[in-house]
Structure formats: C-alpha cells, structure tokens
Amino acid sequence: MGDQLKRSEESLTSHPHEHSVILSCIRDVYKYIGFRTQRDVAERIHKIGEAIAEKEPISKKQALSNLQRKAISENDKQKFFRAALRLIAEHINDIAAYYRPRNVESLQQIQRIISKYESPSRYEDFPAHRQEQHDNIDFTDLIIERWKQPYVSGQKHLRSGVYQMFRRYNIDQFDNDVPKKIIDYWSDPYNQPIICELIYVDSILMQCILVTAEGNLYIGSIFINHEHTMYVIFQRQSTRGVHHRFLMLQLHERRLRIYSGLSIKVGDTITQPLCSEVIFKRIPEKDNEDLYSAMRDLRQEIKSQTRVESNSIIYEYLTDIAPGVYYDENNNASGWARVRFVKNFPALQYLVQQGKFKQPSRTLSWQTIQNLPSELSLQVLRQQGKRKNGDEEK
C-alpha cells in the first residue's frame, strides 16, 4: 500500500501555470499561516517532501530559490509543487480566509488545483487509496499519515521558544504514624508542591523537547487540529524500557499569556498512569538568553544524551520533586530547598481558589478493582428506543 501511495505522489506532474499559481499562493500567505520567513517555508516544504516518500526531496536551498523566483530545474519544480500543494491543503481553511476578501479568483484557481491533485477523501475517514480495501486497512499507518498532516501550523498560534509547564503534586497517602499536624498541613491545597518542567517548542518543524524535573530528556512530535487543540507525544528510552508522556493544550486563534492543558504520564515502569492539569507559560528569550542557548545546544545533542548535565543552567528553571520525607515548615528537612508550592505562585493560588488547576488523578489500582464488592459489579448498559437525530459528539 505504501508503494501505491508512493507511485501516486511521484506520478503527479503539474502544468507550468499551476506551478505559478501555487508558488504565488505560498509567497502571498506564508506569514498569514504562521511562518516568519521564506527560509522557514522552504524548510517545511523540504520536510513535507520527505514525508510524502520522495526519493530525493527538494532541498531547502532549491525550495528557497524557487520561492525567491530564481531559476531551478524542471525536476525540482515538480518536487516543489508536490510538497507545496500538500502544505496548502493543510492550511486551506486559513488560506481561503485570506483570499476571500482580497482575490476570489485566485482562491478558485487554488481550489481547482487542490481538487485535481489532492483527493478530497484524503482527509476523510478512509483515504482514497484505501477505500477499495478498507476491510484490510492498517489503522496504525492511517494514524501516522494523519499525524504528518496537521491542520494548523503551530507558529501562528504558539510561538517557538522555551516554556515552563506547571502541575500540582499531591500527597494523598500517609503512614499510620504520621502526626496529624502534618496531615492537616498537606490537606491545605496551597501547601501542595508544584512540579515545574521545561519544554522547548519548535512551531515550524512541529517538534519539541521535554526536560523533566529530574533532568530526564524526552523528544516530542506536535499535531494541531482544526479546533486549535495541540497534541504532543513524548518518548524517552531508558534501561528499563520506553517512557511516554502525552500533552494536550488548548490553543486559540491568537496567542495567549498562558495556556491550559492536560498531561498524561505513562510508560513501561508505571503501574497507574497519572493525569494532571498543567499550566503552560513561555519564558521570554530577551531576559533568558543563557537558557535559550543551553536548550538549543541540547537540541543538537538530543540523540546522544538522555539527561541534562548536573551543572547546566537549565536546572535553575526546574523545581525539585518533593523528597520522601514529610515537610514540616517549622523544622524544614534537607532536600526541600528547591521545592516550590502553590502558595509561591499567586496566579496558581488564584486558579485553585476558583476551582481550577485541580489535583492529579491516577487510574485505579488492580487491588481496588479486585476488592470491589460483588454486589456492586458494573452492569452492561443497553438502552431501549431509538437515538434522536442530530446528536453530536461533545
């Protein structure tokens, strides 16, 4: 099936006029759809060329030359057309919004070219090249195909840069010999620890790096859907297996001061996956140049490193995990110097007061499920009557 898609992509040959229309479109809208420079667009077109199974995708240099209307070979023009057409298809809603008040005729030309070369069902439940064999469809491959084609470019809605991600850490289980005053202390949500981690986001390449509070490194891939919800899959290899994180952020048509999201922590060594509400905040580069420099260096070495070096400035922007002893504010134990609490952040304290920024939630342990009384077993639900028309997924 992959070969069939590959042949389909490579056999696509454009007319010179069509190439001119697509090139003019990219030149007109690249800033509107979230790119800063033509060089950024050229890099994205090169990446798309790799993703659509080009044996030798157009280089960044040749793509930039074409964008600048410099002469390139006919073969490179065709490679540019195939990748640029896919880029336009990914952003067709934003591009339509750009052209409607400016040049409807150009929009109609673009739409005709899209409908000619890009199957409309490519973005439906079953892509065109699989409809005839949907009974044997490989859903894993289908999901990967969709992931390569985000609806929205991140740069328009989320600036590239270094972000701090805050989540609450709650101690909800105590030994029998723990003094009541300590239990009462932890019962106050403002006294609960905050875990702060770092994420380096590249909104052009839709990639990111996560640095955990312990200094562990995860690599991530970003997808943004048509409703401006950002999904990130993070992975980290270790001697104990593969560790995973999933992050969902709700973006907006305009950039916000902070973002709200959900983080799910899973992997080969965790028995009860953990979900936490997170607050996402960008760190300004102007006043934190050393941090940005360190994160860029880290990005270059990500394939050979699994942890941040202990003397790195990156640790200055992370919190420590609460140690395995109970905190007593009148007799502070060692190991708590770099731990921060909800009460240290007025904005987070306000959100907690408003019933937001809630405690993390774990899945049920197998012991809890095993000990569920038999008379409380969950029954199969089967309802009578027909479902009303017009109900949609919420």
Secondary structure in CASP SS format (residue, H / E / C, confidence):
PFRMAT SS
TARGET T0000
AUTHOR 0000-0000-0000
METHOD secondary structure of the structure
MODEL  1
M C 1.00
G H 1.00
D H 1.00
Q H 1.00
L H 1.00
K H 1.00
R H 1.00
S H 1.00
E H 1.00
E H 1.00
S C 1.00
L C 1.00
T C 1.00
S C 1.00
H C 1.00
P H 1.00
H H 1.00
E H 1.00
H H 1.00
S H 1.00
V H 1.00
I H 1.00
L H 1.00
S H 1.00
C H 1.00
I H 1.00
R H 1.00
D H 1.00
V H 1.00
Y C 1.00
K C 1.00
Y C 1.00
I C 1.00
G C 1.00
F C 1.00
R C 1.00
T C 1.00
Q H 1.00
R H 1.00
D H 1.00
V H 1.00
A H 1.00
E H 1.00
R H 1.00
I H 1.00
H H 1.00
K H 1.00
I H 1.00
G H 1.00
E H 1.00
A H 1.00
I C 1.00
A C 1.00
E C 1.00
K C 1.00
E C 1.00
P C 1.00
I C 1.00
S C 1.00
K H 1.00
K H 1.00
Q H 1.00
A H 1.00
L H 1.00
S H 1.00
N H 1.00
L H 1.00
Q C 1.00
R C 1.00
K C 1.00
A C 1.00
I C 1.00
S C 1.00
E H 1.00
N H 1.00
D H 1.00
K H 1.00
Q H 1.00
K H 1.00
F H 1.00
F H 1.00
R H 1.00
A H 1.00
A H 1.00
L H 1.00
R H 1.00
L H 1.00
I H 1.00
A H 1.00
E H 1.00
H C 1.00
I H 1.00
N H 1.00
D H 1.00
I H 1.00
A H 1.00
A H 1.00
Y H 1.00
Y H 1.00
R C 1.00
P C 1.00
R C 1.00
N C 1.00
V H 1.00
E H 1.00
S H 1.00
L H 1.00
Q H 1.00
Q H 1.00
I H 1.00
Q H 1.00
R H 1.00
I H 1.00
I H 1.00
S H 1.00
K H 1.00
Y H 1.00
E C 1.00
S C 1.00
P H 1.00
S H 1.00
R H 1.00
Y H 1.00
E C 1.00
D C 1.00
F C 1.00
P C 1.00
A H 1.00
H H 1.00
R H 1.00
Q H 1.00
E H 1.00
Q H 1.00
H H 1.00
D H 1.00
N H 1.00
I C 1.00
D C 1.00
F H 1.00
T H 1.00
D H 1.00
L H 1.00
I H 1.00
I H 1.00
E H 1.00
R H 1.00
W H 1.00
K C 1.00
Q C 1.00
P C 1.00
Y C 1.00
V C 1.00
S C 1.00
G H 1.00
Q H 1.00
K H 1.00
H H 1.00
L C 1.00
R C 1.00
S C 1.00
G E 1.00
V E 1.00
Y E 1.00
Q E 1.00
M E 1.00
F E 1.00
R E 1.00
R E 1.00
Y C 1.00
N C 1.00
I C 1.00
D C 1.00
Q C 1.00
F C 1.00
D C 1.00
N C 1.00
D C 1.00
V C 1.00
P C 1.00
K H 1.00
K H 1.00
I H 1.00
I H 1.00
D H 1.00
Y H 1.00
W H 1.00
S H 1.00
D C 1.00
P H 1.00
Y H 1.00
N H 1.00
Q C 1.00
P E 1.00
I E 1.00
I E 1.00
C E 1.00
E E 1.00
L E 1.00
I E 1.00
Y E 1.00
V E 1.00
D E 1.00
S C 1.00
I C 1.00
L C 1.00
M C 1.00
Q E 1.00
C E 1.00
I E 1.00
L E 1.00
V E 1.00
T C 1.00
A C 1.00
E C 1.00
G C 1.00
N E 1.00
L E 1.00
Y E 1.00
I E 1.00
G E 1.00
S E 1.00
I E 1.00
F E 1.00
I E 1.00
N C 1.00
H C 1.00
E C 1.00
H C 1.00
T E 1.00
M E 1.00
Y E 1.00
V E 1.00
I E 1.00
F E 1.00
Q E 1.00
R E 1.00
Q E 1.00
S E 1.00
T C 1.00
R C 1.00
G E 1.00
V E 1.00
H E 1.00
H E 1.00
R E 1.00
F E 1.00
L E 1.00
M E 1.00
L E 1.00
Q E 1.00
L C 1.00
H C 1.00
E C 1.00
R C 1.00
R C 1.00
L C 1.00
R C 1.00
I E 1.00
Y E 1.00
S E 1.00
G E 1.00
L E 1.00
S E 1.00
I E 1.00
K E 1.00
V E 1.00
G E 1.00
D C 1.00
T C 1.00
I C 1.00
T C 1.00
Q C 1.00
P C 1.00
L E 1.00
C E 1.00
S E 1.00
E E 1.00
V E 1.00
I E 1.00
F E 1.00
K E 1.00
R E 1.00
I C 1.00
P C 1.00
E C 1.00
K C 1.00
D C 1.00
N C 1.00
E H 1.00
D H 1.00
L H 1.00
Y H 1.00
S H 1.00
A H 1.00
M H 1.00
R H 1.00
D H 1.00
L H 1.00
R H 1.00
Q H 1.00
E C 1.00
I C 1.00
K C 1.00
S C 1.00
Q C 1.00
T C 1.00
R E 1.00
V C 1.00
E C 1.00
S C 1.00
N C 1.00
S C 1.00
I H 1.00
I H 1.00
Y H 1.00
E H 1.00
Y H 1.00
L C 1.00
T C 1.00
D C 1.00
I C 1.00
A C 1.00
P C 1.00
G C 1.00
V C 1.00
Y C 1.00
Y C 1.00
D C 1.00
E C 1.00
N C 1.00
N C 1.00
N C 1.00
A C 1.00
S C 1.00
G C 1.00
W C 1.00
A C 1.00
R C 1.00
V C 1.00
R E 1.00
F E 1.00
V H 1.00
K H 1.00
N H 1.00
F C 1.00
P H 1.00
A H 1.00
L H 1.00
Q H 1.00
Y H 1.00
L H 1.00
V H 1.00
Q H 1.00
Q C 1.00
G C 1.00
K C 1.00
F C 1.00
K C 1.00
Q C 1.00
P C 1.00
S E 1.00
R E 1.00
T C 1.00
L C 1.00
S C 1.00
W H 1.00
Q H 1.00
T H 1.00
I H 1.00
Q H 1.00
N C 1.00
L C 1.00
P C 1.00
S H 1.00
E H 1.00
L H 1.00
S C 1.00
L C 1.00
Q C 1.00
V C 1.00
L C 1.00
R C 1.00
Q C 1.00
Q C 1.00
G C 1.00
K C 1.00
R C 1.00
K C 1.00
N C 1.00
G C 1.00
D C 1.00
E C 1.00
E C 1.00
K C 1.00
END
